[in-house]
Amino acid sequence: MAKSEEAVLRGKILKQLREDTGLTQKELGKRCGINYRLIQSYEQGGKDPKNMTIGTLFLLARGLNIPINTLVEKLFDYQEP
């Protein structure tokens, strides 16, 4: 399955949010109870974050220590360069 440009862009945003907290994929996964390989897949654009469940979004927001609305805004309300 080909990666969509939007999935790759959302993945880069998620990666930047994670790196801003100083966490590795494994650390974030452990912190929020999500397998790090799923986080890796989102970050690389293999899975599109737009298909995340609300539960996954909630867990990631909690793991990143940001409000869920901030995570949603950053992932879905971005401006193309």
N, C-alpha and C positions, 0 to 999 in steps of 0.2 A: 504494500500500500504506500503510495507516495505521500510525502509530508506536505501539508498545505503551508503556504507562506504565513497565514494567520496563526496556525498551530506553532510554528517555529518562533514567531514573534512573541506569542503568549508564553512560550517556554523560556525565552530569554528574559522576559519580565519576571517570571517566577524564580529563575536562577538568580537574577540580580537581587530580588527581595531576600532570598536565602543567604546570599553572600553578604548582604548588608547586615545580617544578624551574626555573621561570623560562623555559620554552621556548615558542616559538610552535609551531603545528601543523607548519609547514614545517621548523623546526629539529628537532623530534622525528622527523619523517619522514626527514629526512636522516641523523640520528643512528642510526636503527635500520633504515634501508633499506626503509621503507614509504612509499608515496605519501601525501602529506599529505591528499589528498582522501578517502582511506579513513579516516584518523584523524578528519577532519571529519565524515564520515558516521556513524562510531561515536559521536562526541561529541554530535551532533544527534539521535541516536536513529533515523536512517534505516536503519542496520544495527545489529542487536543484538549486543553483545559476546559474548553467550552462544554465538554461532555462530562465534567466532574459532577458528582452528586453534591447536593447541599451539605451532606455529611462530610464529604471529603474536603470541601471548601472550608467548612467550620474547623475541622481538625488542622488543616494547613494554617489557617489564620491564627489559631491558638498556638500552634508550634512556632509560628513566625512572630508571635506576640504583637499582632496587629488586629484591629477590628475587622470583622468579616466584610463590612461594607468597603473598607479600604482595599482589601484584597480583590474584591469583585470589581471595583472601579479601576484598579490598576490593570487587571487582566482583560477587562472588556470595554473600557472607555478610553483606550489609548488613541493617540493621534499618529497617523502615519507620517513618517519623516518626509 
